[in-house]
Amino acid sequence: MIPILERITGTDHEPEETPVTTPPPRSRSSAVPWWLGVPGLDPAVPPPADRDLAARIAALACAQHVHGPAATAGAVWAKSPAQKYLEWLLKAGGDLDAWVRRYALRRACDDAGVIGAEGILEAAGHAADFVLGKRR
């Protein structure tokens, strides 16, 4: 005589004996970069002609990526991360320097988990100097 469970499921295993696989937890990272579509950070999207506006967009996007939604709140920090990033970006001497600084800041923000949020501007500065051939 065939047990009822085998007749229904086509197996003679008890449910407790059947191995269950659990999918791996979702990673916080995704295949879509956080800077995709951000003017001045995404190489496919040209920055605004106004360098000040491009710097503001980049500073805000980078700060929110690393520090979260409170990145622009001056009350949380003496000076918000977005403001610090903006001031560094605005020190660019020309269009090429501005582009390199935005790129360097984006790359440093990509590596924030490794270098730490407090080391972003220093890492971005080193990267920008390297690209522009400057020595510190």
C-alpha positions as semicolon CSV with decimal commas, in nm:
position;residue;x (nm);y (nm);z (nm)
1;M;0,000;0,000;0,000
2;I;0,133;0,350;-0,096
3;P;0,133;0,604;0,186
4;I;-0,094;0,901;0,131
5;L;0,198;1,149;0,143
6;E;0,379;0,966;-0,138
7;R;0,063;0,953;-0,345
8;I;0,007;1,329;-0,308
9;T;0,363;1,457;-0,337
10;G;0,528;1,176;-0,527
11;T;0,781;1,127;-0,248
12;D;0,802;0,915;0,059
13;H;0,988;1,176;0,263
14;E;0,832;1,336;0,560
15;P;0,817;1,719;0,531
16;E;1,060;1,754;0,823
17;E;1,318;1,547;0,636
18;T;1,296;1,741;0,311
19;P;1,596;1,976;0,281
20;V;1,499;2,339;0,255
21;T;1,722;2,587;0,085
22;T;1,714;2,949;0,184
23;P;1,816;3,210;-0,069
24;P;2,115;3,419;0,037
25;P;2,032;3,754;0,194
26;R;2,015;4,041;-0,051
27;S;2,323;4,249;-0,068
28;R;2,296;4,625;-0,016
29;S;2,499;4,673;-0,328
30;S;2,328;4,649;-0,661
31;A;2,431;4,630;-1,020
32;V;2,311;4,989;-1,067
33;P;2,564;5,246;-0,945
34;W;2,429;5,510;-0,707
35;W;2,560;5,792;-0,927
36;L;2,383;5,672;-1,243
37;G;2,198;5,963;-1,404
38;V;2,347;6,228;-1,177
39;P;2,471;6,519;-1,391
40;G;2,840;6,572;-1,335
41;L;2,894;6,233;-1,172
42;D;2,769;6,002;-1,446
43;P;3,004;6,028;-1,747
44;A;2,704;5,964;-1,974
45;V;2,520;6,270;-1,840
46;P;2,699;6,597;-1,909
47;P;2,730;6,834;-1,615
48;P;2,541;7,162;-1,623
49;A;2,732;7,443;-1,795
50;D;2,727;7,628;-1,463
51;R;3,019;7,479;-1,264
52;D;2,869;7,599;-0,936
53;L;2,546;7,410;-1,006
54;A;2,739;7,097;-1,112
55;A;2,937;7,114;-0,787
56;R;2,620;7,154;-0,579
57;I;2,454;6,854;-0,744
58;A;2,766;6,641;-0,700
59;A;2,817;6,746;-0,337
60;L;2,457;6,669;-0,246
61;A;2,452;6,331;-0,423
62;C;2,785;6,225;-0,272
63;A;2,695;6,338;0,079
64;Q;2,359;6,164;0,073
65;H;2,517;5,845;-0,060
66;V;2,770;5,833;0,224
67;H;2,590;6,002;0,513
68;G;2,223;5,945;0,433
69;P;1,937;6,192;0,414
70;A;2,070;6,408;0,698
71;A;2,383;6,492;0,496
72;T;2,266;6,846;0,433
73;A;2,149;6,919;0,787
74;G;2,385;7,176;0,937
75;A;2,233;7,121;1,280
76;V;2,365;6,765;1,288
77;W;2,724;6,859;1,210
78;A;2,902;7,191;1,263
79;K;2,925;7,200;0,886
80;S;2,725;6,949;0,684
81;P;2,913;6,695;0,472
82;A;2,743;6,833;0,162
83;Q;2,876;7,181;0,244
84;K;3,230;7,046;0,300
85;Y;3,221;6,859;-0,030
86;L;3,084;7,166;-0,208
87;E;3,359;7,393;-0,073
88;W;3,624;7,146;-0,192
89;L;3,462;7,114;-0,535
90;L;3,437;7,493;-0,574
91;K;3,815;7,530;-0,527
92;A;3,859;7,392;-0,880
93;G;4,074;7,614;-1,097
94;G;3,906;7,541;-1,429
95;D;3,673;7,306;-1,615
96;L;3,921;7,017;-1,622
97;D;4,001;7,054;-1,252
98;A;3,627;7,070;-1,173
99;W;3,561;6,752;-1,369
100;V;3,853;6,569;-1,204
101;R;3,742;6,680;-0,856
102;R;3,386;6,557;-0,915
103;Y;3,520;6,225;-1,043
104;A;3,764;6,191;-0,752
105;L;3,490;6,268;-0,500
106;R;3,259;6,012;-0,660
107;R;3,532;5,746;-0,646
108;A;3,610;5,826;-0,283
109;C;3,240;5,798;-0,197
110;D;3,232;5,460;-0,373
111;D;3,504;5,349;-0,130
112;A;3,355;5,511;0,181
113;G;3,305;5,172;0,342
114;V;3,678;5,109;0,326
115;I;3,826;5,455;0,388
116;G;3,559;5,581;0,627
117;A;3,337;5,883;0,585
118;E;3,589;6,112;0,753
119;G;3,859;6,022;0,500
120;I;3,661;6,098;0,185
121;L;3,794;6,447;0,112
122;E;4,153;6,345;0,177
123;A;4,118;6,043;-0,053
124;A;3,947;6,255;-0,318
125;G;4,224;6,514;-0,294
126;H;4,494;6,250;-0,342
127;A;4,306;6,102;-0,638
128;A;4,256;6,442;-0,802
129;D;4,622;6,532;-0,753
130;F;4,726;6,201;-0,904
131;V;4,507;6,248;-1,210
132;L;4,625;6,606;-1,260
133;G;4,990;6,512;-1,199
134;K;5,028;6,727;-0,888
135;R;5,245;6,637;-0,591
136;R;5,130;6,694;-0,237
